[in-house]
Structure formats: structure tokens, C-alpha cells
Amino acid sequence: MNDPIVIVGAGLGGVRLAESVRGAGFEGGVILLGAEDHPPYDHPPLSKEVVTGQSERVDLKPAEFYAEKNIDLRTGSRVVAVDPDSHTVSVERDGERRDVAYGTLVLATGLAARRFPGVADEVTGVHVIRTIEDALAVRAAAGKASRAAVIGAGFIGCEVAASLRKLEVPVTLIEPAPTPLAAAVGETIGELITRLHREADVDVRTGVGVDRIVADDGAVTSVELADGSSVDADLVVVGIGGYPELDYLEGSGIEIAPRESGGGIACNSSGRTDIPDVYALGDCANWSDADGDRHRVEHWTHTVDQAALVAAEIVGHEITHQSVPYFWSDQYGLKIQMLGSPNPADDVHVVDDDGRKFLAYYSRDGILTGVVGAGRVGKLMKARQHLLTPTPISALLDG
Ligand SMILES: Cc1cc2nc3c(=O)[nH]c(=O)nc-3n(C[C@H](O)[C@H](O)[C@H](O)COP(=O)(O)OP(=O)(O)OC[C@H]3O[C@@H](n4cnc5c(N)ncnc54)[C@H](O)[C@@H]3O)c2cc1C
């Protein structure tokens, strides 16, 4: 393999890839290009400890890590084009453009936050949470807010609602689907999580979308809902998801997956794109599985697992570790966790519910497909072993 490995995107996936190739003994050049001016930082705390003010330092690694591992970290360096023919990427830094040559290229550029349409940039009080600056801005706005509206009750929207309640800001959480989080965890579990919000006095409005964000004199004042009602708010957080921002791949010939299968950079089951020496991983990547089905997943552990797989592929090692899909969310002092890949339509078996904490199994055709819990860390992790091989759900329900 020719040097160097050039990684585009100095977030979780990029840093883990760099660390893993070094861990596997790769001694050639590793260049880590990050568009932001910050050293690489972690995203999960942004909607949690950063909004509540419990933490502002979310660096992925100590400052000395990059020099110690001989990783050439270049912050403030945005890749604006990729040319596989010449094996170069074009990098914009301080207004100047330079080409950087690669032997192997890894794309780990994450997502950009989707904005609510029709809101002028100069309107104050309307926020998203994707970067550290976004989270600090929400934190600052929360200190002055008298009433907040959170648009979108996905995991990030739910976490922001919980963080704002911790700061004692009154919150309305607005979700067009009938049940928050139903697309991710199914209706039964979505209801159990919604219960936590209602108990914390969040005004949860479901089954109704937002028509318009209203501003007066350059500052947000309310949001108008599709049912004709209006919610007063001097702080609005828009949590309607993100999208892979891939303009920099235009003209590169690197295949983009169709929108219906999640979009993102199309890869095989070990992260290779259709162009030699180019890989993609993390939130921006859409890998195919053994059955040829495509998946683009936006979870922390998934990104870490993919970075390990791509690193092994690049350095020619084999990986024997069997991973079980996992994600977590923190809301109202509870750790909500899911193991496995259940479909929202799978059968749900709630085996423990004390009115706040709960544990449930999912099954399809009698076989366990996943486990979800809130405040049940030990019990949930015990179930992990049962997801490594097909396990009849009856064995868990009877046991
Ligand atoms: C607020 C928030 C809370 C989250 N909470 C959880 C959670 O509780 N549990 C969980 O499982 N997951 C959570 N996630 C998801 C998790 O953080 C992501 O899955 C993970 O960060 C993905 O890693 P990544 O490397 O693909 O992207 P990122 O970590 O987003 O890194 C991508 C990097 O690429 C850079 N970049 C983009 N374009 C370019 C370019 N052209 N040139 C150079 N650099 C570029 C970006 O600036 C960014 O730093 C959360 C995400 C967010 C935003």
C-alpha cells in the first residue's frame, strides 16, 4: 500500500480510524483533515452535558495524542474536491487551496444539520445542534429563555428537551408522527419514553407538524402548527435530523447511494467505495450488508466498529470480533439503551416497568431481535450474548 492514508473528517470515525491503523502497526503517513478549527471532539455530550452546562470540554483525545501517534492533524482544513485519477484531494485552508496526495483515502465527514425552511439567517433564537458552537449557543440562549419549543422528537430533540427541563426552561416538544421515536424503537417503547417527558412537564404535541417559525423584529416569538394552533417560544431548537453533505465529491465518480436506501457514500460490506483506494465510514457512509441491503446508521458505536473494520481492511488484518449493534441516549437521568437491530414492527415484550425504568425484548418469528431498556444497564447488557446467535424469545420470557 502506498502512503499516506488521508482521512477527510476529523470527528469520531476519522480519529478512530487513525488510531486503529497505528494500533495495527501502520508506520506510513497519516493525515487527518478536519474542516472545523477545533481539535476533534465528541458529539453525544453536545445535546446533554454541554447544553446543561456540566461540561464544555468534549475533546476526543488529549492534545498530545496526535503528535505521540505521529498523526498529522490539520484543523481548519476543508476538503472541497476529490480527484481519484491523480490520487489527490483539494483542501481549503485560510482562504488558500492546495492539493494533498493520498495513497489511501478515507471519507468520514459525518452529517450537516437539516435547517427549518423559510427562516432568515439573521433571525435570533432559532438553533440546531450539530457542532460544539451550536451546543454552546443553545446553552447561552437557554439562560435567557422564558419558553422553548423543540421541533422534532427524535433522540437529539428528546435529549435537548430533557436538558432544557434540567435548566428549568418550560418546553413544548413537537413531533409530526403520532408517537415520538416510533421509527427507531416502535410505538410501545416510544410511548414509554414519551411518558418520561410528560412527567417532567414537557408539553408533548404529537401528530402535528410545524407550518412556520414566526419572528418579530428579528427574534423568534412562536411556532405555528399545522392544526392552526401556535406555541409561544423565544428559543426554538430544530431537531429534524441531518444529511451527508457531499458536495465535495461532485465530479469524483464516487457513487452516492440512492435516497430511498438512506443516501450517503455507497460502500461494500467492508467500507470500500466503487473507486480503488477510497473508503467511507460513519454517519456519511452507506454500507451494504451480506444480503446486499444498504444501511446508513447514525450511531456512535456503529462508527467505532466501522473504523476498526476499515483499518483492518487497509492494513490487511482480519477481524474476528463479533459486534452487536448498540446505541444509547441520556434523558432525565436515565440511560436509554438499545442492543440489536429490531424493526419497529417487531413484537415487543415489556418484561419490567416500574413506571419510569423499563426493559423490553423485541422478537420476529419467535426469535429475539433486540433489547431496549431505560435505567436497566446491567440487565440489558446481560442480554447481549443472546443476540450473537439466534435465540428463541420463549427462552428469555420463560427464564
Ligand atoms: C448532538 C448529538 C448527540 C448525539 N448523541 C448520540 C448518542 O447519545 N448516542 C449515539 O449512539 N450517537 C449519538 N450521536 C451520533 C454520533 O455522535 C455520531 O454517530 C458520530 O459522531 C459519527 O461519527 P462520524 O465520524 O461519522 O461524524 P462526526 O463525528 O460528525 O465527524 C465528522 C467530521 O467531519 C468534518 N467534515 C465534514 N465535512 C468535511 C470536509 N469537507 N472536509 C473536512 N472535514 C469535514 C466535520 O466538521 C466533523 O468534524 C449524537 C450526535 C449528535 C450530533
The ligand as a Tripos MOL2 file, in Angstrom:
@<TRIPOS>MOLECULE
LIG
   53    58     1     0     0
SMALL
NO_CHARGES

@<TRIPOS>ATOM
      1 C1        -25.9210   16.2790   19.3440 C.3       1 LIG1
      2 C2        -25.6100   14.8380   19.0500 C.ar      1 LIG1
      3 C3        -25.8180   13.8740   20.0340 C.ar      1 LIG1
      4 C4        -25.5480   12.5280   19.7650 C.ar      1 LIG1
      5 N1        -25.7890   11.6080   20.7440 N.ar      1 LIG1
      6 C5        -25.5760   10.2900   20.4900 C.ar      1 LIG1
      7 C6        -25.8430    9.3070   21.4930 C.ar      1 LIG1
      8 O1        -26.2570    9.6170   22.6050 O.2       1 LIG1
      9 N2        -25.6210    8.0040   21.1740 N.ar      1 LIG1
     10 C7        -25.1660    7.6060   19.9370 C.ar      1 LIG1
     11 O2        -25.0220    6.4020   19.6920 O.2       1 LIG1
     12 N3        -24.8870    8.5160   18.9840 N.ar      1 LIG1
     13 C8        -25.0860    9.8430   19.2250 C.ar      1 LIG1
     14 N4        -24.8120   10.7880   18.2660 N.ar      1 LIG1
     15 C9        -24.2920   10.3210   16.9610 C.3       1 LIG1
     16 C10       -22.7740   10.1630   16.9660 C.3       1 LIG1
     17 O3        -22.1540   11.2540   17.5770 O.3       1 LIG1
     18 C11       -22.3230   10.0170   15.5200 C.3       1 LIG1
     19 O4        -22.8520    8.7840   15.0490 O.3       1 LIG1
     20 C12       -20.8070   10.0480   15.3320 C.3       1 LIG1
     21 O5        -20.2660   11.2660   15.7650 O.3       1 LIG1
     22 C13       -20.4730    9.8320   13.8500 C.3       1 LIG1
     23 O6        -19.1010    9.9820   13.6340 O.3       1 LIG1
     24 P1        -18.5570   10.4750   12.2260 P.3       1 LIG1
     25 O7        -17.0690   10.4140   12.3130 O.co2     1 LIG1
     26 O8        -19.2580    9.7840   11.1380 O.co2     1 LIG1
     27 O9        -19.0240   12.0010   12.1200 O.3       1 LIG1
     28 P2        -18.6420   13.2310   13.0340 P.3       1 LIG1
     29 O10       -18.2520   12.7930   14.3960 O.co2     1 LIG1
     30 O11       -19.7930   14.1710   12.8930 O.co2     1 LIG1
     31 O12       -17.3490   13.8550   12.3320 O.3       1 LIG1
     32 C14       -17.3760   14.3390   11.0140 C.3       1 LIG1
     33 C15       -16.3390   15.4500   10.9210 C.3       1 LIG1
     34 O13       -16.0930   15.7330    9.5470 O.3       1 LIG1
     35 C16       -15.8800   17.1190    9.4020 C.3       1 LIG1
     36 N5        -16.1070   17.4490    7.9770 N.ar      1 LIG1
     37 C17       -17.2880   17.4850    7.3050 C.ar      1 LIG1
     38 N6        -17.0790   17.8000    6.0080 N.ar      1 LIG1
     39 C18       -15.7370   17.9790    5.8550 C.ar      1 LIG1
     40 C19       -14.9060   18.3120    4.7350 C.ar      1 LIG1
     41 N7        -15.4180   18.5060    3.5100 N.pl3     1 LIG1
     42 N8        -13.5810   18.4170    4.9410 N.ar      1 LIG1
     43 C20       -13.0210   18.1890    6.1790 C.ar      1 LIG1
     44 N9        -13.7670   17.8780    7.2700 N.ar      1 LIG1
     45 C21       -15.1150   17.7530    7.1040 C.ar      1 LIG1
     46 C22       -16.9010   17.7350   10.3360 C.3       1 LIG1
     47 O14       -16.5440   19.0550   10.6630 O.3       1 LIG1
     48 C23       -16.8080   16.7750   11.5350 C.3       1 LIG1
     49 O15       -15.8850   17.2080   12.4860 O.3       1 LIG1
     50 C24       -25.0570   12.1460   18.5020 C.ar      1 LIG1
     51 C25       -24.8330   13.1170   17.5100 C.ar      1 LIG1
     52 C26       -25.1040   14.4520   17.7840 C.ar      1 LIG1
     53 C27       -24.8770   15.4980   16.7130 C.3       1 LIG1
@<TRIPOS>BOND
     1     1     2 1
     2     2     3 ar
     3     2    52 ar
     4     3     4 ar
     5     4     5 ar
     6     4    50 ar
     7     5     6 ar
     8     6     7 ar
     9     6    13 1
    10     7     8 2
    11     7     9 ar
    12     9    10 ar
    13    10    11 2
    14    10    12 ar
    15    12    13 ar
    16    13    14 ar
    17    14    15 1
    18    14    50 ar
    19    15    16 1
    20    16    17 1
    21    16    18 1
    22    18    19 1
    23    18    20 1
    24    20    21 1
    25    20    22 1
    26    22    23 1
    27    23    24 1
    28    24    25 2
    29    24    26 1
    30    24    27 1
    31    27    28 1
    32    28    29 2
    33    28    30 1
    34    28    31 1
    35    31    32 1
    36    32    33 1
    37    33    34 1
    38    33    48 1
    39    34    35 1
    40    35    36 1
    41    35    46 1
    42    36    37 ar
    43    36    45 ar
    44    37    38 ar
    45    38    39 ar
    46    39    40 ar
    47    39    45 ar
    48    40    41 1
    49    40    42 ar
    50    42    43 ar
    51    43    44 ar
    52    44    45 ar
    53    46    47 1
    54    46    48 1
    55    48    49 1
    56    50    51 ar
    57    51    52 ar
    58    52    53 1
@<TRIPOS>SUBSTRUCTURE
     1 LIG1         1 GROUP 0 **** ****
